[in-house]
Amino acid sequence: MMDSVGEKGSRLLDETAQLCDLLRMAHGTAHRMQQDLHGDIYDKTSEVVTQLHDLRVVCNNLFDEVAKEVGEMESGEYEIRSDAASDRQ
């Protein structure tokens, strides 16, 4: 059974928001760890903090793109298929 456009769009937005939230929490945790470390481990943690920050930026951009695509789905600009088998029909 196919999900409605609204259900699929809502699920996509929720999943993307969850991913962004997980990255936000990981970034915050790594940043707090960094504050209590020194030397080489501080440097390694600093790299992780930087990488997580960059991933958060990418994820926020992804959220915006997913929201745009969901808007297009809801406006009927393209058909949503539930699986690859429907492409062959």
Backbone as ProteinMPNN parsed JSONL, in Angstrom:
{"seq_chain_A": "MMDSVGEKGSRLLDETAQLCDLLRMAHGTAHRMQQDLHGDIYDKTSEVVTQLHDLRVVCNNLFDEVAKEVGEMESGEYEIRSDAASDRQ", "coords_chain_A": {"N_chain_A": [[0.839, -1.188, 0.0], [0.531, 2.176, -0.824], [1.895, 5.054, 0.741], [0.243, 8.082, 1.588], [0.834, 11.252, 0.007], [1.141, 13.281, 1.877], [1.674, 11.788, 4.222], [4.088, 10.516, 3.543], [5.72, 12.753, 3.05], [5.664, 13.987, 5.57], [6.904, 12.013, 7.11], [9.461, 11.967, 5.909], [10.38, 14.564, 6.505], [10.365, 14.414, 9.326], [12.275, 12.367, 9.756], [14.587, 13.532, 8.695], [14.818, 15.742, 10.363], [15.275, 14.401, 12.772], [17.778, 13.266, 12.252], [19.343, 15.607, 11.994], [19.028, 16.539, 14.609], [20.286, 14.513, 16.103], [22.924, 14.865, 15.233], [23.346, 17.422, 16.229], [23.247, 16.933, 18.984], [25.443, 15.177, 19.253], [27.509, 16.871, 18.451], [27.395, 18.826, 20.454], [28.021, 17.245, 22.703], [30.643, 16.361, 22.085], [31.885, 18.845, 22.036], [31.643, 19.654, 24.718], [33.222, 17.678, 25.908], [35.68, 18.366, 24.837], [36.307, 20.691, 26.201], [37.309, 19.824, 28.614], [39.657, 18.523, 28.131], [43.159, 18.035, 27.262], [46.193, 18.544, 25.369], [47.209, 16.005, 23.02], [44.812, 14.495, 22.875], [42.932, 16.467, 23.138], [43.338, 17.778, 20.708], [42.514, 15.773, 18.916], [39.831, 15.523, 19.654], [39.012, 18.067, 19.035], [39.147, 17.962, 16.256], [37.06, 16.182, 15.771], [34.919, 17.7, 16.725], [34.946, 19.795, 14.846], [34.421, 18.346, 12.481], [31.878, 17.304, 13.069], [30.466, 19.685, 13.272], [30.616, 20.55, 10.603], [29.154, 18.47, 9.401], [26.676, 18.991, 10.541], [26.004, 21.388, 9.277], [25.756, 20.478, 6.637], [23.642, 18.697, 7.021], [21.584, 20.434, 7.817], [21.271, 21.838, 5.439], [20.428, 19.709, 3.87], [17.979, 19.198, 5.109], [16.557, 21.495, 4.331], [16.479, 21.04, 1.567], [15.019, 18.642, 1.474], [12.616, 19.557, 2.536], [11.86, 21.283, 0.482], [11.533, 19.431, -1.603], [9.454, 17.905, -0.535], [7.47, 19.83, -0.559], [7.175, 20.082, -3.333], [6.235, 17.518, -3.882], [3.785, 17.599, -2.597], [2.512, 19.534, -4.053], [2.013, 18.222, -6.303], [3.846, 18.003, -8.37], [5.346, 15.838, -9.136], [5.09, 12.247, -9.398], [4.843, 9.963, -6.711], [6.386, 6.94, -5.989], [6.033, 3.753, -4.473], [7.865, 1.64, -4.567], [10.577, 0.091, -6.436], [9.473, -1.729, -8.225], [7.127, -0.617, -9.155], [8.028, 1.062, -11.103], [8.319, -0.472, -13.321], [5.854, -0.952, -14.344]], "CA_chain_A": [[0.0, 0.0, 0.0], [1.313, 3.417, -0.907], [1.614, 6.12, 1.683], [-0.21, 9.316, 0.956], [1.902, 12.24, -0.163], [1.319, 13.953, 3.161], [2.331, 10.874, 5.155], [5.479, 10.335, 3.122], [6.4, 14.023, 3.272], [5.816, 14.179, 7.01], [7.916, 11.067, 7.576], [10.762, 12.432, 5.424], [10.783, 15.728, 7.299], [10.668, 13.952, 10.68], [13.537, 11.623, 9.747], [15.675, 14.481, 8.474], [14.938, 16.528, 11.6], [15.905, 13.535, 13.768], [19.198, 13.186, 11.907], [19.952, 16.891, 12.372], [19.043, 16.618, 16.067], [21.341, 13.621, 16.581], [24.205, 15.518, 14.973], [23.439, 18.538, 17.17], [23.597, 16.382, 20.29], [26.819, 14.662, 19.184], [28.392, 18.038, 18.396], [27.416, 19.406, 21.795], [28.743, 16.336, 23.588], [32.068, 16.44, 21.745], [32.366, 20.171, 22.438], [31.796, 19.635, 26.18], [34.397, 16.855, 26.19], [36.86, 19.13, 24.421], [36.599, 21.702, 27.216], [37.989, 19.22, 29.763], [40.808, 17.747, 27.675], [44.379, 18.773, 26.949], [47.202, 17.835, 24.584], [46.842, 15.305, 21.792], [43.405, 14.098, 22.889], [42.206, 17.704, 22.855], [43.426, 18.004, 19.264], [41.651, 14.794, 18.246], [38.45, 15.9, 19.932], [38.771, 19.282, 18.262], [38.861, 17.526, 14.882], [35.711, 15.61, 15.777], [33.998, 18.832, 16.86], [34.908, 20.473, 13.55], [33.744, 17.478, 11.52], [30.456, 17.271, 13.406], [29.909, 20.981, 12.875], [30.444, 20.527, 9.143], [28.025, 17.573, 9.114], [25.436, 19.689, 10.912], [25.71, 22.339, 8.193], [25.274, 19.67, 5.513], [22.329, 18.162, 7.392], [20.615, 21.537, 7.758], [21.002, 22.061, 4.015], [19.623, 18.567, 3.441], [16.612, 19.424, 5.594], [15.942, 22.49, 3.452], [16.217, 20.397, 0.27], [13.922, 17.696, 1.668], [11.398, 20.36, 2.677], [11.513, 21.751, -0.853], [11.022, 18.289, -2.353], [8.146, 17.578, 0.019], [6.557, 20.831, -1.116], [6.913, 19.707, -4.721], [5.394, 16.322, -3.849], [2.439, 17.99, -2.19], [1.892, 20.338, -5.105], [1.714, 17.317, -7.401], [4.779, 18.201, -9.482], [5.785, 14.537, -9.614], [4.418, 11.108, -8.793], [5.619, 9.21, -5.734], [6.243, 5.495, -6.141], [6.378, 3.087, -3.215], [9.02, 0.76, -4.721], [11.134, 0.03, -7.786], [8.607, -2.542, -9.075], [6.115, 0.222, -9.783], [8.639, 1.693, -12.269], [8.244, -1.359, -14.473], [4.474, -1.072, -14.808]], "C_chain_A": [[0.88, 1.246, 0.0], [0.898, 4.378, 0.199], [1.048, 7.294, 0.918], [0.971, 10.273, 0.861], [2.183, 12.931, 1.168], [2.035, 13.096, 4.18], [3.804, 10.71, 4.82], [6.279, 11.614, 3.38], [6.662, 14.278, 4.744], [6.897, 13.262, 7.564], [9.312, 11.513, 7.151], [11.271, 13.619, 6.237], [11.151, 15.321, 8.725], [12.014, 13.242, 10.734], [14.727, 12.557, 9.564], [15.902, 15.332, 9.722], [15.604, 15.698, 12.697], [17.405, 13.414, 13.514], [19.924, 14.463, 12.313], [20.053, 17.012, 13.891], [20.121, 15.712, 16.657], [22.722, 14.236, 16.373], [24.42, 16.699, 15.912], [23.863, 18.04, 18.543], [25.037, 15.865, 20.31], [27.816, 15.808, 19.185], [28.512, 18.67, 19.778], [28.197, 18.567, 22.78], [30.243, 16.413, 23.344], [32.657, 17.783, 22.19], [32.571, 20.232, 23.956], [33.011, 18.805, 26.584], [35.675, 17.647, 25.936], [37.272, 20.122, 25.509], [37.387, 21.144, 28.402], [39.242, 18.448, 29.383], [41.988, 18.65, 27.329], [45.273, 17.918, 26.06], [46.65, 17.174, 23.335], [45.365, 14.934, 21.746], [42.504, 15.311, 22.664], [42.187, 17.954, 21.351], [42.525, 17.043, 18.49], [40.186, 15.14, 18.444], [38.07, 17.154, 19.169], [38.455, 18.952, 16.808], [37.445, 16.966, 14.772], [34.671, 16.729, 15.862], [33.843, 19.554, 15.521], [34.151, 19.649, 12.519], [32.246, 17.397, 11.795], [29.775, 18.588, 13.058], [29.638, 21.004, 11.377], [29.282, 19.617, 8.736], [26.692, 18.223, 9.468], [25.028, 20.682, 9.829], [25.131, 21.597, 6.995], [23.863, 19.154, 5.802], [21.261, 19.25, 7.355], [20.272, 21.886, 6.313], [20.143, 20.94, 3.446], [18.18, 18.74, 3.878], [15.88, 20.412, 4.69], [15.584, 21.882, 2.089], [15.077, 19.397, 0.366], [12.609, 18.464, 1.788], [10.929, 20.88, 1.318], [10.905, 20.608, -1.67], [9.647, 17.869, -1.852], [7.101, 18.571, -0.492], [6.194, 20.521, -2.552], [6.014, 18.473, -4.789], [3.955, 16.716, -3.55], [1.736, 18.842, -3.238], [1.588, 19.495, -6.337], [2.643, 17.456, -8.585], [5.389, 16.902, -9.956], [5.118, 13.446, -8.806], [5.364, 10.389, -7.844], [5.337, 7.734, -5.948], [6.717, 4.827, -4.864], [7.57, 2.162, -3.336], [9.445, 0.731, -6.174], [10.239, -0.763, -8.726], [7.568, -1.683, -9.771], [6.677, 0.947, -10.999], [8.481, 0.844, -13.523], [6.838, -1.461, -15.029], [4.135, -0.013, -15.821]], "O_chain_A": [[1.854, 1.335, 0.747], [-0.278, 4.497, 0.542], [1.342, 7.479, -0.263], [1.976, 10.113, 1.554], [3.34, 13.138, 1.535], [2.892, 13.58, 4.919], [4.663, 10.759, 5.701], [7.402, 11.549, 3.88], [7.743, 14.728, 5.125], [7.711, 13.679, 8.389], [10.249, 11.446, 7.946], [12.443, 13.673, 6.61], [12.131, 15.819, 9.278], [12.807, 13.479, 11.645], [15.76, 12.384, 10.211], [17.043, 15.609, 10.092], [16.408, 16.223, 13.467], [18.205, 13.454, 14.449], [20.999, 14.405, 12.909], [21.044, 17.528, 14.407], [20.799, 16.099, 17.609], [23.588, 14.137, 17.243], [25.544, 16.953, 16.346], [24.723, 18.636, 19.192], [25.766, 16.092, 21.276], [28.853, 15.73, 19.844], [29.611, 19.009, 20.216], [28.948, 19.096, 23.599], [31.025, 16.518, 24.288], [33.792, 17.843, 22.664], [33.558, 20.797, 24.426], [33.747, 19.182, 27.496], [36.622, 17.6, 26.721], [38.462, 20.362, 25.71], [38.055, 21.895, 29.114], [39.833, 17.782, 30.233], [41.837, 19.855, 27.131], [45.118, 16.698, 26.011], [45.752, 17.699, 22.677], [44.731, 15.045, 20.696], [41.435, 15.19, 22.065], [41.149, 18.299, 20.786], [41.858, 17.438, 17.533], [39.391, 15.06, 17.507], [36.937, 17.289, 18.708], [37.596, 19.587, 16.196], [36.727, 17.238, 13.809], [33.664, 16.704, 15.154], [32.728, 19.885, 15.117], [33.334, 20.184, 11.77], [31.438, 17.419, 10.866], [28.633, 18.598, 12.599], [28.568, 21.423, 10.935], [28.515, 19.953, 7.834], [25.695, 18.026, 8.772], [23.847, 20.802, 9.502], [24.14, 22.03, 6.406], [22.997, 19.175, 4.928], [20.144, 19.001, 6.902], [19.122, 22.193, 6.0], [19.243, 21.182, 2.642], [17.258, 18.462, 3.111], [14.724, 20.194, 4.328], [14.526, 22.169, 1.529], [14.256, 19.302, -0.546], [11.601, 18.065, 1.206], [9.73, 20.909, 1.042], [9.892, 20.789, -2.344], [8.774, 17.519, -2.646], [5.978, 18.186, -0.817], [5.04, 20.675, -2.952], [5.136, 18.387, -5.647], [3.021, 16.219, -4.181], [0.507, 18.869, -3.301], [0.986, 19.977, -7.296], [2.282, 17.073, -9.698], [5.907, 16.845, -11.071], [4.646, 13.67, -7.692], [6.547, 10.227, -8.141], [4.182, 7.326, -6.074], [7.682, 5.271, -4.241], [8.242, 1.902, -2.338], [8.763, 1.275, -7.042], [10.241, -0.495, -9.927], [7.166, -2.003, -10.889], [5.912, 1.406, -11.847], [8.503, 1.357, -14.642], [6.656, -2.019, -16.111], [3.008, 0.029, -16.316]]}, "name": "protein", "num_of_chains": 1, "seq": "MMDSVGEKGSRLLDETAQLCDLLRMAHGTAHRMQQDLHGDIYDKTSEVVTQLHDLRVVCNNLFDEVAKEVGEMESGEYEIRSDAASDRQ"}
